[in-house]
Amino acid sequence: MNTENSTLSVTEEFRVFDWLKNYEARFQNMREEDMPSVLDFCLVWNLFESTFCNRNVSVPKIRKAVEKLHSSGKLTKEDFGPYLHYFEERYLERSSCDCWTNTTFNNLKFRKSADRKLVESVLKGEIDDRSSVLSALLIIVYRFRNNLFHGEKEISTLYGQNENFTVANRLLAKVLDLRPGTA
C-alpha cells in the first residue's frame, strides 16, 4: 500500500455540496451560495455556547447568562426590539382583537411547555421585561440549533432558512458583544 497516495486522497479539498448532489437526488437543487448564514451559524453558535453556557447549553443556562448580562447593566429593550419584531412577524397570526401562534411556531418543537409559554408570552407582549425578552429570543435560536443538529430541519430545504439564520447570527453576535468585559 502506498501511504503517500492514500494520505493525499483524504486530505484533498472535499466539496460537501458536490458530494451531497451525488449522494441523493433530493439534494440536486441545493446551492452553497444559498446557505451562507446556515453555515456561519455553526461557528457563531459554537462561540456563544462556549462563552455563555460553559460548552453545554440549556434553557436554565441561557436564562442565567441573560440575568448576568442584565445585572451588568448592558441590556436595553432597543437593542433587541428588531429581533423581537422579526420573530413576532414570523410566529404570530393577528386579527383585529387577538393574536395567536401559528404552525411555524409549533415547528420549533419545544421540549418543555414552560419554555414554550415564556416565548409565546413574550411574542404576544404579555411579558416585556428585558431579561425575559432576551431569554425568549435566545430560546428560539436554541430551538433553531436543536432542530438543525437533531434532524428536524430537512437538509435539502435549508436554503429557505437563510433569513432565519441571518437573524440568529446577528442576535448571537449582539449578545456576545454585550458580555461583561467587552466594550
FISENU-90565 format. One record per residue (C-alpha): chain; z, x, y; residue in one letter; residue number from 1. Coordinates in pm, whole numbers. Example, Ala and Ser with C-alpha at 12.3 -4.5 7.8 and 13.67 -1.06 7.14 Angstrom:
['A',[780,1230,-450],'a',1]
['A',[714,1367,-106],'s',2]
This chain:
['A',[0,0,0],'m',1]
['A',[-96,133,341],'n',2]
['A',[214,90,560],'t',3]
['A',[26,165,880],'e',4]
['A',[-223,-120,832],'n',5]
['A',[44,-375,736],'s',6]
['A',[250,-281,1041],'t',7]
['A',[-49,-324,1270],'l',8]
['A',[-130,-668,1134],'s',9]
['A',[219,-807,1201],'v',10]
['A',[252,-651,1545],'t',11]
['A',[-85,-754,1683],'e',12]
['A',[-88,-1019,1951],'e',13]
['A',[-20,-1360,1799],'f',14]
['A',[-164,-1661,1984],'r',15]
['A',[56,-1956,1885],'v',16]
['A',[-178,-2216,2034],'f',17]
['A',[-474,-2077,1841],'d',18]
['A',[-268,-2083,1523],'w',19]
['A',[-150,-2443,1585],'l',20]
['A',[-508,-2564,1627],'k',21]
['A',[-590,-2425,1285],'n',22]
['A',[-265,-2544,1132],'y',23]
['A',[-319,-2920,1171],'e',24]
['A',[-585,-3144,1318],'a',25]
['A',[-334,-3324,1545],'r',26]
['A',[-299,-3003,1748],'f',27]
['A',[-672,-2971,1825],'q',28]
['A',[-641,-3107,2180],'n',29]
['A',[-335,-2901,2278],'m',30]
['A',[-387,-2654,2557],'r',31]
['A',[-143,-2383,2654],'e',32]
['A',[-212,-2435,3024],'e',33]
['A',[-91,-2796,2996],'d',34]
['A',[260,-2696,2896],'m',35]
['A',[396,-2412,3111],'p',36]
['A',[719,-2591,3202],'s',37]
['A',[796,-2669,2837],'v',38]
['A',[766,-2302,2752],'l',39]
['A',[966,-2198,3061],'d',40]
['A',[1238,-2444,2963],'f',41]
['A',[1327,-2230,2663],'c',42]
['A',[1410,-1939,2893],'l',43]
['A',[1591,-2134,3165],'v',44]
['A',[1791,-2337,2912],'w',45]
['A',[1900,-2017,2736],'n',46]
['A',[2026,-1875,3066],'l',47]
['A',[2205,-2199,3155],'f',48]
['A',[2367,-2226,2812],'e',49]
['A',[2491,-1867,2811],'s',50]
['A',[2606,-1874,3175],'t',51]
['A',[2775,-2213,3189],'f',52]
['A',[2869,-2306,2835],'c',53]
['A',[2956,-1980,2663],'n',54]
['A',[2642,-2000,2446],'r',55]
['A',[2733,-2337,2295],'n',56]
['A',[2651,-2648,2497],'v',57]
['A',[2826,-2978,2451],'s',58]
['A',[2885,-3267,2688],'v',59]
['A',[3252,-3174,2737],'p',60]
['A',[3145,-2818,2825],'k',61]
['A',[2887,-2950,3070],'i',62]
['A',[3149,-3166,3238],'r',63]
['A',[3395,-2875,3252],'k',64]
['A',[3132,-2646,3407],'a',65]
['A',[3043,-2912,3664],'v',66]
['A',[3410,-2957,3755],'e',67]
['A',[3433,-2583,3807],'k',68]
['A',[3131,-2596,4038],'l',69]
['A',[3283,-2893,4220],'h',70]
['A',[3611,-2711,4278],'s',71]
['A',[3417,-2415,4419],'s',72]
['A',[3303,-2647,4698],'g',73]
['A',[2932,-2587,4632],'k',74]
['A',[2830,-2934,4510],'l',75]
['A',[2665,-3170,4754],'t',76]
['A',[2501,-3505,4685],'k',77]
['A',[2200,-3396,4886],'e',78]
['A',[2129,-3106,4650],'d',79]
['A',[2088,-3339,4355],'f',80]
['A',[1951,-3654,4520],'g',81]
['A',[1585,-3578,4439],'p',82]
['A',[1670,-3523,4072],'y',83]
['A',[1870,-3845,4058],'l',84]
['A',[1581,-4031,4220],'h',85]
['A',[1333,-3887,3969],'y',86]
['A',[1543,-3998,3672],'f',87]
['A',[1614,-4340,3826],'e',88]
['A',[1240,-4396,3857],'e',89]
['A',[1184,-4275,3504],'r',90]
['A',[1461,-4462,3325],'y',91]
['A',[1528,-4785,3519],'l',92]
['A',[1340,-5110,3549],'e',93]
['A',[1419,-5326,3851],'r',94]
['A',[1395,-5686,3955],'s',95]
['A',[1493,-5834,4291],'s',96]
['A',[1854,-5877,4180],'c',97]
['A',[1916,-5642,3888],'d',98]
['A',[1823,-5319,3714],'c',99]
['A',[1836,-5210,3352],'w',100]
['A',[1745,-4910,3143],'t',101]
['A',[1407,-4903,2976],'n',102]
['A',[1265,-4790,2642],'t',103]
['A',[1210,-4439,2775],'t',104]
['A',[1584,-4417,2841],'f',105]
['A',[1653,-4526,2483],'n',106]
['A',[1425,-4245,2364],'n',107]
['A',[1677,-3991,2496],'l',108]
['A',[1864,-4066,2170],'k',109]
['A',[2219,-4038,2297],'f',110]
['A',[2466,-3944,2024],'r',111]
['A',[2775,-4090,2189],'k',112]
['A',[2798,-4421,2368],'s',113]
['A',[3031,-4271,2633],'a',114]
['A',[2759,-4021,2734],'d',115]
['A',[2501,-4298,2748],'r',116]
['A',[2734,-4518,2955],'k',117]
['A',[2803,-4240,3207],'l',118]
['A',[2433,-4163,3252],'v',119]
['A',[2342,-4531,3278],'e',120]
['A',[2620,-4598,3533],'s',121]
['A',[2511,-4303,3746],'v',122]
['A',[2144,-4406,3736],'l',123]
['A',[2235,-4763,3837],'k',124]
['A',[2451,-4634,4125],'g',125]
['A',[2773,-4773,3978],'e',126]
['A',[2924,-4424,3973],'i',127]
['A',[2824,-4187,4251],'d',128]
['A',[3078,-3906,4281],'d',129]
['A',[2921,-3560,4287],'r',130]
['A',[3066,-3438,3959],'s',131]
['A',[2960,-3747,3765],'s',132]
['A',[2610,-3740,3914],'v',133]
['A',[2551,-3376,3825],'l',134]
['A',[2709,-3424,3482],'s',135]
['A',[2478,-3719,3413],'a',136]
['A',[2172,-3524,3525],'l',137]
['A',[2264,-3231,3302],'l',138]
['A',[2332,-3464,3010],'i',139]
['A',[1976,-3596,3048],'i',140]
['A',[1845,-3238,3041],'v',141]
['A',[2067,-3171,2740],'y',142]
['A',[1902,-3467,2566],'r',143]
['A',[1560,-3314,2654],'f',144]
['A',[1678,-2994,2489],'r',145]
['A',[1808,-3165,2177],'n',146]
['A',[1501,-3383,2141],'n',147]
['A',[1275,-3082,2188],'l',148]
['A',[1450,-2845,1947],'f',149]
['A',[1554,-3101,1688],'h',150]
['A',[1217,-3265,1641],'g',151]
['A',[1242,-3590,1840],'e',152]
['A',[959,-3480,2067],'k',153]
['A',[626,-3457,1885],'e',154]
['A',[475,-3113,1943],'i',155]
['A',[124,-3249,1987],'s',156]
['A',[237,-3472,2278],'t',157]
['A',[449,-3219,2464],'l',158]
['A',[176,-3176,2725],'y',159]
['A',[278,-3520,2851],'g',160]
['A',[629,-3390,2912],'q',161]
['A',[528,-3116,3154],'n',162]
['A',[662,-3300,3462],'e',163]
['A',[995,-3376,3293],'n',164]
['A',[1045,-3014,3201],'f',165]
['A',[945,-2902,3552],'t',166]
['A',[1221,-3123,3692],'v',167]
['A',[1464,-2999,3425],'a',168]
['A',[1381,-2634,3504],'n',169]
['A',[1432,-2687,3877],'r',170]
['A',[1762,-2866,3818],'l',171]
['A',[1891,-2593,3588],'l',172]
['A',[1783,-2324,3835],'a',173]
['A',[1961,-2510,4116],'k',174]
['A',[2280,-2527,3911],'v',175]
['A',[2253,-2160,3818],'l',176]
['A',[2208,-2072,4187],'d',177]
['A',[2531,-2258,4270],'l',178]
['A',[2754,-2091,4014],'r',179]
['A',[3063,-1924,4157],'p',180]
['A',[2997,-1569,4267],'g',181]
['A',[2641,-1631,4390],'t',182]
['A',[2525,-1660,4747],'a',183]
